[in-house]
């Protein structure tokens, strides 16, 4: 009975963490989504994007332009 409660608590923590990640990520993607759909179709003729694409684009730019990632770092 104790193991079941432990597993249930771990699953709850995981689900809460996943939900928090998605909510915060979408909230931080809203400015990118609004600016993209306002400017890019008129300036460059690019298509509009939805909020999920904006979320993915913000993750991609974070990976590509992160200042913590260094290929030349030696231990």
Rosetta silent file (secondary structure, phi, psi, omega in degrees, C-alpha in Angstrom):
SEQUENCE: XXXXXXXXXXXXXXXXXXXXXXXXXXXXXXXXXXXXXXXXXXXXXXXXXXXXXXXXXXXXXXXXXXXXXXXXXXX
SCORE:     score description
SCORE:     0.000 S_00000001
   1 L     0.000  -35.819 -179.928    0.000    0.000    0.000 S_00000001
   2 H   -68.281  -36.508  179.343    2.884    2.357    0.759 S_00000001
   3 H   -66.792  -37.683  179.994    4.485    1.740   -2.664 S_00000001
   4 H   -64.377  -41.914  178.273    1.259    2.588   -4.457 S_00000001
   5 H   -64.917  -39.219  178.108    1.018    5.908   -2.613 S_00000001
   6 H   -63.406  -45.836  178.720    4.650    6.688   -3.456 S_00000001
   7 H   -64.188  -40.695  178.910    4.093    5.948   -7.155 S_00000001
   8 H   -62.809  -41.371  177.592    0.889    7.963   -7.159 S_00000001
   9 H   -63.928  -40.390  178.245    2.701   10.933   -5.582 S_00000001
  10 H   -65.782  -40.030  177.580    5.479   10.711   -8.189 S_00000001
  11 H   -64.724  -41.680  177.916    2.953   10.599  -11.028 S_00000001
  12 H   -62.365  -43.447  178.590    1.152   13.639   -9.580 S_00000001
  13 H   -62.635  -41.477  178.702    4.410   15.590   -9.307 S_00000001
  14 H   -63.999  -43.207  179.639    5.281   14.681  -12.883 S_00000001
  15 H   -67.297  -39.943  177.315    1.898   15.730  -14.223 S_00000001
  16 H   -64.841  -40.550  178.220    1.956   19.007  -12.311 S_00000001
  17 H   -64.487  -42.508  178.542    5.463   19.729  -13.597 S_00000001
  18 H   -64.014  -43.279  178.819    4.445   18.971  -17.182 S_00000001
  19 H   -64.071  -41.549  179.037    1.370   21.179  -16.908 S_00000001
  20 H   -64.464  -41.256  178.374    3.413   24.039  -15.418 S_00000001
  21 H   -60.336  -46.021 -178.298    6.008   23.708  -18.210 S_00000001
  22 H   -67.927  -41.721 -179.292    3.322   23.869  -20.900 S_00000001
  23 H   -66.018  -46.292  179.461    1.419   26.767  -19.342 S_00000001
  24 H   -66.063  -40.747  179.259    4.535   28.868  -18.774 S_00000001
  25 H   -63.033  -41.396  178.955    5.887   27.982  -22.211 S_00000001
  26 H   -68.996  -39.266  178.175    2.679   28.994  -23.944 S_00000001
  27 H   -63.046  -37.776  178.570    2.471   32.232  -21.959 S_00000001
  28 H   -76.997  -17.929  178.695    6.039   33.094  -22.984 S_00000001
  29 H   -86.823  -15.386 -178.726    5.273   32.178  -26.625 S_00000001
  30 H   -58.159  -45.991  178.389    2.322   34.554  -26.914 S_00000001
  31 H   -62.015  -39.210  177.367    4.421   37.669  -27.709 S_00000001
  32 H   -62.168  -44.995 -179.185    6.349   35.766  -30.406 S_00000001
  33 H   -62.007  -46.691 -178.708    3.091   34.487  -31.910 S_00000001
  34 H   -66.574  -44.137  179.641    1.448   37.918  -31.936 S_00000001
  35 H   -67.113  -40.181  178.809    4.481   39.721  -33.354 S_00000001
  36 H   -60.522  -50.831 -176.463    5.086   37.053  -36.000 S_00000001
  37 H   -69.434  -20.707  178.225    1.495   37.138  -37.237 S_00000001
  38 H   -83.682  -40.919 -171.770    1.461   40.924  -37.190 S_00000001
  39 H  -101.448  -46.293 -169.216    4.774   41.588  -38.958 S_00000001
  40 H   -63.670  -39.788  178.343    6.106   38.636  -40.953 S_00000001
  41 H   -64.269  -33.244 -176.972    3.256   38.158  -43.463 S_00000001
  42 H   -84.832  -34.502 -177.553    3.340   41.831  -44.437 S_00000001
  43 H   -82.879  -49.431 -173.204    7.101   42.408  -44.459 S_00000001
  44 L  -111.987   -3.094 -179.757    8.447   39.128  -45.852 S_00000001
  45 L    73.153   22.473  179.715    5.340   37.383  -47.200 S_00000001
  46 L   -82.413  156.594  179.256    5.690   34.494  -44.746 S_00000001
  47 L   -74.103  161.379  174.550    2.644   32.508  -43.584 S_00000001
  48 L   -75.945  159.513 -179.442    1.013   33.022  -40.219 S_00000001
  49 L  -122.638  161.135  175.570    1.704   30.509  -37.451 S_00000001
  50 L   -98.759  178.028 -173.741   -0.400   29.067  -34.648 S_00000001
  51 H   -67.370  -33.009  178.212    0.452   29.072  -30.945 S_00000001
  52 H   -67.594  -39.627  176.948    1.905   25.532  -31.014 S_00000001
  53 H   -66.863  -35.627  176.494    4.273   26.503  -33.833 S_00000001
  54 H   -64.644  -40.081  177.432    5.236   29.594  -31.866 S_00000001
  55 H   -62.758  -45.741  177.347    6.016   27.409  -28.847 S_00000001
  56 H   -63.933  -39.127  178.496    8.198   25.136  -30.990 S_00000001
  57 H   -65.978  -37.335  178.353    9.922   28.112  -32.580 S_00000001
  58 H   -69.142  -35.644  175.307   10.745   29.590  -29.186 S_00000001
  59 H   -65.967  -43.923  179.895   12.224   26.248  -28.061 S_00000001
  60 H   -61.759  -44.730  179.366   14.252   26.027  -31.283 S_00000001
  61 H   -67.237  -32.372  176.630   15.630   29.540  -30.925 S_00000001
  62 H   -66.281  -38.898  178.349   16.502   28.842  -27.304 S_00000001
  63 H   -68.549  -45.353 -174.751   18.470   25.757  -28.350 S_00000001
  64 H   -71.981  -36.461 -173.031   20.227   27.486  -31.255 S_00000001
  65 L  -112.452   21.992  179.282   21.064   30.758  -29.548 S_00000001
  66 L   -70.397  136.497 -178.704   21.626   29.652  -25.962 S_00000001
  67 L   -84.055  -10.184 -179.345   24.660   31.275  -24.380 S_00000001
  68 L   -85.970  -10.103 -176.845   25.331   28.284  -22.088 S_00000001
  69 L   -93.491  119.770 -177.121   26.159   25.930  -24.974 S_00000001
  70 L  -136.828  117.208 -179.053   29.845   25.927  -25.867 S_00000001
  71 L   -76.215  -23.648 -175.460   31.481   23.413  -28.224 S_00000001
  72 L   -93.075    5.872 -178.776   35.022   24.576  -27.415 S_00000001
  73 L   -71.436  129.513  179.346   34.754   24.082  -23.660 S_00000001
  74 L  -118.458  141.619 -178.633   37.471   21.803  -22.324 S_00000001
  75 L   -89.110    0.000    0.000   37.492   20.178  -18.890 S_00000001
